[in-house]
Amino acid sequence: MIVQATHTVLFYLIAALALVMALSVVFSRKLLRAAIALMGVLALTAGLYILLGAEFLAGVQVLVYVGGIVVLIVFAIMLTRSSDLLEDQPTLPRALLGAFVGLVFLVMSSAVFFSSPFQADTSGAQVTDDTVAIGRSLLDYGPKGYVLPFEIISLLLLAAAIGGIVIARKIPAPSQPFTSGGDLPGEADFTQPRSQREEA
Amino acid sequence: MASVPMEHALVLAAVLFALGLAGLLVRRNIIFMLMCLEIMFNAAGLAFVAAGARWAQADGQVMFMMILTVAAAEVAVGLALLLGFYHHFKTLDADAAEGMRG
């Protein structure tokens, strides 16, 4: 009983903290501060996964999101010297539009959510917290298996990794995106070999 | 684990998603937009895991793995595009790329 109450209190505490962190990602004007707040949101979500009985996913969340994606974003912040490119205050129509769309989405999704009957209540069932079930259903080619999405998503990740390398290459080939034959001021250097550029 | 009510977890996911959506629309800096996208991915994953825990099925956790993979792929391509954008336009303002050029 006490354990349950503690879990409930922890859930609301983590939820409130995650909301505050997400608000500061959305409203902060400083990039690094927003990145740290994003890390907080993701780590707190990992805490929620533990409360929901998905310890493996909590570990994966910390490894991939906190350890991978946030670090990549911090790299991007540092590579672009964007701390001196502070963005100005959003214009009023833009802020109103964003708030309006967000609110409409929230209202509509909660309307759908609260009006749909979630009847299949299996309150006595055990939570599948064991990793074996995930692995089995990822590689199961039966009617409830996910082997085809698993293979497709592996290919997608490979393609994305290769695409990222191709896009981020220093010297794009002449027909690549972000080049237009070298007649834009910013890219004149990129179509020539490294030794012939005026300034690096 | 019945101590976490699924309804409240789903509402939390919806609020997080709406926050990310609003931030994505309001922001002009591309890095901020990417961060708001990550919040939205995270909210979607949270909804899947909460529902999967309620019905005691592994499907929710499997879908979370899919979302995680898509988020990783998105951030890899997105950051590469961001660096190209920055080298091209010398700014991170998304409005700098409003014109098309054949």
Boltz contact constraints between the chains, C-beta under 6 A:
constraints:
  - contact:
      token1: [A, 4]
      token2: [B, 3]
      max_distance: 6.0
  - contact:
      token1: [A, 7]
      token2: [B, 3]
      max_distance: 6.0
  - contact:
      token1: [A, 8]
      token2: [B, 3]
      max_distance: 6.0
  - contact:
      token1: [A, 11]
      token2: [B, 4]
      max_distance: 6.0
  - contact:
      token1: [A, 15]
      token2: [B, 12]
      max_distance: 6.0
  - contact:
      token1: [A, 22]
      token2: [B, 16]
      max_distance: 6.0
  - contact:
      token1: [A, 22]
      token2: [B, 19]
      max_distance: 6.0
  - contact:
      token1: [A, 22]
      token2: [B, 39]
      max_distance: 6.0
  - contact:
      token1: [A, 25]
      token2: [B, 35]
      max_distance: 6.0
  - contact:
      token1: [A, 26]
      token2: [B, 19]
      max_distance: 6.0
  - contact:
      token1: [A, 26]
      token2: [B, 23]
      max_distance: 6.0
  - contact:
      token1: [A, 31]
      token2: [B, 31]
      max_distance: 6.0
  - contact:
      token1: [A, 34]
      token2: [B, 35]
      max_distance: 6.0
  - contact:
      token1: [A, 38]
      token2: [B, 35]
      max_distance: 6.0
  - contact:
      token1: [A, 45]
      token2: [B, 42]
      max_distance: 6.0
  - contact:
      token1: [A, 45]
      token2: [B, 46]
      max_distance: 6.0
  - contact:
      token1: [A, 49]
      token2: [B, 49]
      max_distance: 6.0
  - contact:
      token1: [A, 51]
      token2: [B, 4]
      max_distance: 6.0
  - contact:
      token1: [A, 52]
      token2: [B, 4]
      max_distance: 6.0
  - contact:
      token1: [A, 52]
      token2: [B, 49]
      max_distance: 6.0
  - contact:
      token1: [A, 52]
      token2: [B, 53]
      max_distance: 6.0
  - contact:
      token1: [A, 53]
      token2: [B, 1]
      max_distance: 6.0
  - contact:
      token1: [A, 53]
      token2: [B, 53]
      max_distance: 6.0
  - contact:
      token1: [A, 54]
      token2: [B, 49]
      max_distance: 6.0
  - contact:
      token1: [A, 54]
      token2: [B, 61]
      max_distance: 6.0
  - contact:
      token1: [A, 57]
      token2: [B, 61]
      max_distance: 6.0
  - contact:
      token1: [A, 57]
      token2: [B, 64]
      max_distance: 6.0
  - contact:
      token1: [A, 64]
      token2: [B, 68]
      max_distance: 6.0
  - contact:
      token1: [A, 69]
      token2: [B, 75]
      max_distance: 6.0
  - contact:
      token1: [A, 72]
      token2: [B, 75]
      max_distance: 6.0
  - contact:
      token1: [A, 72]
      token2: [B, 79]
      max_distance: 6.0
  - contact:
      token1: [A, 76]
      token2: [B, 31]
      max_distance: 6.0
  - contact:
      token1: [A, 76]
      token2: [B, 79]
      max_distance: 6.0
  - contact:
      token1: [A, 76]
      token2: [B, 82]
      max_distance: 6.0
  - contact:
      token1: [A, 80]
      token2: [B, 86]
      max_distance: 6.0
  - contact:
      token1: [A, 82]
      token2: [B, 92]
      max_distance: 6.0
  - contact:
      token1: [A, 85]
      token2: [B, 92]
      max_distance: 6.0
  - contact:
      token1: [A, 87]
      token2: [B, 28]
      max_distance: 6.0
  - contact:
      token1: [A, 87]
      token2: [B, 29]
      max_distance: 6.0
  - contact:
      token1: [A, 90]
      token2: [B, 26]
      max_distance: 6.0
  - contact:
      token1: [A, 94]
      token2: [B, 26]
      max_distance: 6.0
  - contact:
      token1: [A, 95]
      token2: [B, 26]
      max_distance: 6.0
  - contact:
      token1: [A, 98]
      token2: [B, 22]
      max_distance: 6.0
  - contact:
      token1: [A, 98]
      token2: [B, 25]
      max_distance: 6.0
  - contact:
      token1: [A, 98]
      token2: [B, 26]
      max_distance: 6.0
  - contact:
      token1: [A, 99]
      token2: [B, 22]
      max_distance: 6.0
  - contact:
      token1: [A, 101]
      token2: [B, 25]
      max_distance: 6.0
  - contact:
      token1: [A, 102]
      token2: [B, 18]
      max_distance: 6.0
  - contact:
      token1: [A, 102]
      token2: [B, 21]
      max_distance: 6.0
  - contact:
      token1: [A, 102]
      token2: [B, 22]
      max_distance: 6.0
  - contact:
      token1: [A, 105]
      token2: [B, 18]
      max_distance: 6.0
  - contact:
      token1: [A, 105]
      token2: [B, 21]
      max_distance: 6.0
  - contact:
      token1: [A, 106]
      token2: [B, 14]
      max_distance: 6.0
  - contact:
      token1: [A, 106]
      token2: [B, 18]
      max_distance: 6.0
  - contact:
      token1: [A, 109]
      token2: [B, 14]
      max_distance: 6.0
  - contact:
      token1: [A, 122]
      token2: [B, 56]
      max_distance: 6.0
  - contact:
      token1: [A, 123]
      token2: [B, 2]
      max_distance: 6.0
  - contact:
      token1: [A, 125]
      token2: [B, 56]
      max_distance: 6.0
  - contact:
      token1: [A, 126]
      token2: [B, 56]
      max_distance: 6.0
  - contact:
      token1: [A, 127]
      token2: [B, 1]
      max_distance: 6.0
  - contact:
      token1: [A, 127]
      token2: [B, 53]
      max_distance: 6.0
  - contact:
      token1: [A, 127]
      token2: [B, 56]
      max_distance: 6.0
  - contact:
      token1: [A, 128]
      token2: [B, 56]
      max_distance: 6.0
  - contact:
      token1: [A, 128]
      token2: [B, 58]
      max_distance: 6.0
  - contact:
      token1: [A, 133]
      token2: [B, 58]
      max_distance: 6.0
  - contact:
      token1: [A, 134]
      token2: [B, 58]
      max_distance: 6.0
  - contact:
      token1: [A, 134]
      token2: [B, 61]
      max_distance: 6.0
  - contact:
      token1: [A, 134]
      token2: [B, 62]
      max_distance: 6.0
  - contact:
      token1: [A, 137]
      token2: [B, 58]
      max_distance: 6.0
  - contact:
      token1: [A, 137]
      token2: [B, 62]
      max_distance: 6.0
  - contact:
      token1: [A, 138]
      token2: [B, 62]
      max_distance: 6.0
  - contact:
      token1: [A, 146]
      token2: [B, 62]
      max_distance: 6.0
  - contact:
      token1: [A, 153]
      token2: [B, 66]
      max_distance: 6.0
  - contact:
      token1: [A, 153]
      token2: [B, 69]
      max_distance: 6.0
  - contact:
      token1: [A, 156]
      token2: [B, 73]
      max_distance: 6.0
  - contact:
      token1: [A, 157]
      token2: [B, 69]
      max_distance: 6.0
  - contact:
      token1: [A, 157]
      token2: [B, 73]
      max_distance: 6.0
  - contact:
      token1: [A, 160]
      token2: [B, 73]
      max_distance: 6.0
  - contact:
      token1: [A, 160]
      token2: [B, 76]
      max_distance: 6.0
  - contact:
      token1: [A, 160]
      token2: [B, 77]
      max_distance: 6.0
  - contact:
      token1: [A, 161]
      token2: [B, 76]
      max_distance: 6.0
  - contact:
      token1: [A, 163]
      token2: [B, 77]
      max_distance: 6.0
  - contact:
      token1: [A, 164]
      token2: [B, 76]
      max_distance: 6.0
  - contact:
      token1: [A, 164]
      token2: [B, 77]
      max_distance: 6.0
  - contact:
      token1: [A, 164]
      token2: [B, 80]
      max_distance: 6.0
  - contact:
      token1: [A, 167]
      token2: [B, 80]
      max_distance: 6.0
  - contact:
      token1: [A, 167]
      token2: [B, 81]
      max_distance: 6.0
  - contact:
      token1: [A, 167]
      token2: [B, 84]
      max_distance: 6.0
  - contact:
      token1: [A, 168]
      token2: [B, 80]
      max_distance: 6.0
  - contact:
      token1: [A, 168]
      token2: [B, 83]
      max_distance: 6.0
  - contact:
      token1: [A, 178]
      token2: [B, 84]
      max_distance: 6.0
  - contact:
      token1: [A, 178]
      token2: [B, 88]
      max_distance: 6.0
  - contact:
      token1: [A, 186]
      token2: [B, 88]
      max_distance: 6.0
